[in-house]
Amino acid sequence: MVSIRSFFFITTCVFATQEQIYADTCGPAYHTEVAAAVQTLHANCASWSAYLANGGVWNCDSTCHDAVSNLVNTLPDCTFGGPYGQNYKDVVEGMVERCNNELPDSGDTTTATSSGHRDVELRFLALPTQHRGWNWTDREHTCVELQEFLLSKDERTQFDQSVKVEEGDIGHIHDIEGQPLDGIAFPTNSHLTNHYVGAAQAVFRRAGRGLNDYVNDPSFRGRRPTGSAVATPAFDAGVRKLIHCVGPRITMQNCFELLATTYENAMSAILHEELVCVTMASISTGNMGVPCEEGAQVALQTIQKFLRANHWSGKLAIVCYDEPVLTAFRKKKQDILERFNATLDLPTIDQETLPRWPF
């Protein structure tokens, strides 16, 4: 369903295209002059060079902002053919205006909705494209804002389809919507040994004695830093790989940053091992003391960003054994779907109010 906002947004793009048809055409001298100015920026401004190389949206910076602003003053108000293909002055003026809104000192802290601009960190990635009956990735046919809207729509659909939140025991789940598992990711201690509680106990029981012998072998044993994710054979677990995730305690400095790192490393291990159907238990929301709401927020924000950056097209089921964890993850997933392009900060916690470990 297309919202009213989206309708006006798309209509604006169409009218803009119609206006370009009737604009005066620039002569060859103008074309040469502008091409030279653009190439000068290409040689002296890294972010503009990236824009020319990759298309999409200019990921502006304060250094290049003034140079591009000065370029506007030299551009003729007419339509180019060839690589420019439209009123180039209007295009660059629009880019400078967007840059003004995006620079850190602009003071704009409003978060975007699912029809807003994409995160600047995602704009130059090699993105998968959906067929829509016309060449919507060509900037001569589709304006930049509409391209961003369609890309975000596709990525939102992918996130919703790829990431499931399920109730259950990770030790007894063998498929996701009928697709057999090939990986299990679960929280563990820094030595990756069986500490006989929670998801780790369930996975060790499922994998059998082989896993216990493997992690206790002198050639493997050792303390891993918080945030690590280590892939091992799965032995009798019925999957190809196990991903052991060393999450933080709530009492650690930068706990939520470390938790985000843990999830990112877990997803990187899944990608590296070429796994396509994985269950994952919530990290650090048990004995490590991370509150369910904050733990779910960090988990899903990190997974969302990873999927958009890497376009992993497998299935991931976050398996929740306890009702509060299940409720928190379902709520946070819905929050992300409703504000898919929003830029959210990691949660914070007052260290002075925390109990001393152990608790």
Secondary structure, 3 states (H helix, E strand, C coil): CCCHHHHHHHHHHHHHHHHHHCCCECCHHHHHHHHHHHHHHHHHCHHHHHHHHHCCCCCCCHHHHHHHHHHHHHCCCCECCCCCCCEHHHHHHHHHHHHHHHCHHHCCCCCCCCCCCCCHHHCCCCCCCCCCCCCCCCCCCCCHHHHHHHHHHHHHHHHHHHEEEEECCHHHCCEECCEECCEEEEEECCCCCCCCCHHHHHHHHHHCHHHHHHHHCCCCCCCCCCCCEEEEECHHHCCCEEEEEECCCCCCCCHHHHHHHHHHHHHHHHHHCCCCEEEEECCCCCCCCCCHHHHHHHHHHHHHHHHHHHCCCCEEEEEECCHHHHHHHHHHHHHHHHCCCCCCCCCCCCHHHCCCCCC
